[in-house]
Amino acid sequence: MKNLFVIILLIGSSFQLSAQVGELRVYKWNEVINASPDTIYGLSLAKLKLDSLPQELSKFIYLKRLDLKKNKLTKLPNFIGDFHALETIDLDKNDLIYFPIVFCRMPKLKNILIGNNPFEILPNCISGINSLEYLDLYDTPIISLPASLELLNNLQKVDLSGIKFSPEFQELWLQRMPQVTWDFDPPCACMSQ
C-alpha cells in the first residue's frame, strides 16, 4: 500500500510539473502497473521485446500517447480501439505484417509512427483517421499509397524515406497533396506508380 501511495504521489506531482511546462509525461510500464488508469495519459512499453501486449494495458483508456517502439509485435489487440483519446502511437521497429486496421476507427489519432515494419500496404480505410497530421512510414516496404489518403485534410507530413519510389510516383503525390511535406529518398527507376 505504501508503494502505491508513493506511485500516486509521484504521478500527481509529475502532472503538476508537466502542466506547467506544457508537456505530457510518459511513464514506463513498471511505474504505472498499479496506478489508477484514469490518471495516466502517456505510457511507454518501448524496448521490452514484447510479442503481444499485456491485457492490463486495456484499462488505460485515457492515454493520449502510447510508445510501443522496438518490440516484436506482429499485430495489435482489439482493445487498442478503445483508446478514444489516443493522439500519438509509436510502433517503430516492430514486426507488424499489416497496418493495424483498428487505427481506422480512431479519428483522434494525430501521429502514427510505424516505420521499419514489414507490412507493404496501407488500407483504404486510412481516410477514417480524420485528425491524422503525421504519418511515419520510414523504411517500411510500402509498394503504393491508397487514393483515400487524399481525404486526410489535416495531414501535414508523410515520411517515406528509406523506400525507393520512381520519380513519377513521387511527382504524382507531390501534385495530389501539395499541402503535405513529403520525405522521399532520391527517386529511382525501380518502381512505377
C-alpha positions in Angstrom: 0.0 0.0 0.0 2.9 2.3 0.8 4.4 1.7 -2.7 1.1 2.5 -4.3 0.8 5.7 -2.4 4.3 6.7 -3.5 3.5 6.0 -7.1 0.3 8.0 -6.9 2.1 10.9 -5.2 4.8 10.8 -7.9 2.2 10.8 -10.6 0.3 13.7 -9.1 3.4 15.8 -8.7 4.6 14.9 -12.2 1.4 16.0 -13.8 1.5 19.3 -11.9 5.0 19.9 -13.3 4.0 18.7 -16.8 1.1 21.1 -16.8 3.5 23.9 -16.0 5.8 23.2 -18.9 3.1 22.1 -21.3 4.4 18.6 -21.9 2.8 15.3 -21.5 4.6 13.0 -19.1 5.2 9.5 -20.5 5.5 6.8 -17.8 7.2 3.5 -18.1 5.1 0.4 -17.7 6.7 -0.6 -14.4 5.8 2.8 -13.0 2.1 2.5 -13.6 1.2 -1.2 -13.3 -0.6 -0.5 -10.0 -1.6 3.2 -10.7 -5.1 4.4 -11.3 -5.6 4.2 -15.1 -7.6 7.4 -15.3 -4.6 9.4 -14.2 -2.1 8.2 -16.9 -2.0 9.9 -20.2 1.4 8.9 -21.6 2.8 5.4 -21.4 5.9 3.6 -22.8 6.3 -0.1 -23.2 9.2 0.5 -25.6 12.2 -1.9 -25.9 10.6 -4.7 -23.8 10.8 -7.3 -26.6 7.1 -7.9 -26.3 5.4 -10.1 -28.9 2.0 -9.2 -27.5 0.6 -6.5 -25.3 -0.4 -7.2 -21.7 -4.2 -7.4 -21.1 -3.7 -5.0 -18.2 -2.9 -2.2 -20.7 -6.6 -2.3 -21.8 -7.6 -0.4 -18.7 -5.6 2.7 -19.6 -8.3 4.1 -21.9 -7.4 7.8 -21.3 -4.0 7.5 -22.9 -3.0 10.3 -25.3 0.4 8.9 -26.1 1.5 5.2 -26.3 5.0 4.2 -27.1 5.5 0.7 -28.3 8.6 1.0 -30.4 11.4 -1.6 -30.6 9.3 -4.6 -29.6 8.4 -7.8 -31.6 4.7 -7.1 -32.1 3.1 -8.7 -35.2 -0.4 -7.3 -34.5 -2.3 -5.2 -32.0 -5.1 -6.4 -29.8 -8.6 -5.1 -30.5 -8.7 -3.2 -27.2 -6.4 -0.5 -28.7 -9.6 0.7 -30.4 -11.0 1.6 -27.0 -8.3 4.3 -26.5 -10.5 7.1 -27.9 -8.3 9.8 -26.6 -5.1 8.4 -28.2 -3.3 11.1 -30.3 0.1 9.6 -30.8 1.2 6.0 -31.2 4.8 4.9 -31.8 5.2 1.4 -33.3 8.6 1.9 -35.0 10.8 -1.2 -35.3 8.3 -3.9 -34.7 7.2 -6.9 -36.8 3.8 -5.7 -37.9 2.8 -7.6 -41.0 -0.3 -5.5 -41.6 -1.1 -1.8 -40.9 -3.4 -2.0 -37.9 -7.0 -1.6 -39.2 -8.1 -0.6 -35.7 -6.5 2.8 -36.3 -9.1 3.5 -39.0 -11.7 3.7 -36.2 -9.6 6.1 -34.1 -10.4 9.5 -35.6 -8.4 11.5 -32.9 -5.0 9.9 -33.9 -2.7 12.8 -34.9 0.6 11.0 -35.2 1.3 7.4 -36.3 4.9 6.4 -36.2 5.0 2.9 -37.7 8.3 2.9 -39.7 10.6 -0.1 -40.0 7.9 -2.7 -40.1 7.4 -5.4 -42.8 3.9 -4.5 -44.0 3.5 -3.4 -47.6 0.0 -2.0 -47.9 -1.9 0.9 -46.4 -5.6 0.2 -46.2 -8.2 2.4 -47.9 -9.8 2.9 -44.5 -6.9 5.2 -43.5 -9.2 8.0 -44.6 -11.2 7.4 -41.4 -8.3 8.8 -39.3 -9.6 12.4 -39.7 -7.1 14.1 -37.3 -4.0 12.5 -38.8 -1.2 15.1 -39.1 1.9 13.0 -39.3 2.4 9.5 -40.8 5.9 8.0 -40.4 6.4 5.0 -42.7 10.2 5.2 -42.8 11.9 2.1 -44.1 8.7 0.2 -44.5 8.3 -1.7 -47.8 5.2 0.2 -48.9 4.5 -0.6 -52.6 1.8 2.1 -53.2 -0.4 4.6 -51.4 -4.2 4.4 -51.4 -6.1 7.2 -53.2 -8.1 7.6 -50.0 -5.1 9.2 -48.4 -6.1 12.4 -50.2 -9.2 12.6 -48.0 -7.0 13.4 -45.0 -7.3 17.2 -44.9 -5.2 17.6 -41.7 -2.3 15.6 -43.0 0.9 17.7 -42.8 3.8 15.3 -43.2 4.4 11.8 -44.5 7.9 10.2 -44.1 8.6 7.7 -46.8 12.4 7.9 -46.5 14.2 4.6 -46.8 11.8 3.5 -49.5 12.7 3.6 -53.2 10.0 5.2 -55.4 10.1 6.2 -59.1 10.2 9.9 -60.0 6.7 9.6 -61.4 5.3 8.2 -58.1 6.9 11.0 -56.1 5.7 13.7 -58.5 2.2 12.2 -58.5 1.9 12.5 -54.7 3.5 15.9 -54.6 0.8 17.1 -57.0 -2.1 15.3 -55.4 -1.3 16.6 -51.9 0.8 19.8 -52.2 -0.1 20.9 -48.7 1.8 17.8 -47.3 5.5 17.7 -46.7 6.8 14.5 -48.2 10.1 12.9 -47.1 11.2 10.8 -50.1 14.6 9.3 -50.8 16.1 10.3 -54.2 13.9 8.7 -56.9 14.9 5.5 -58.7 13.8 3.8 -61.8 12.8 0.7 -59.8 9.1 1.3 -59.2 6.3 2.9 -61.1 3.1 4.4 -59.9 
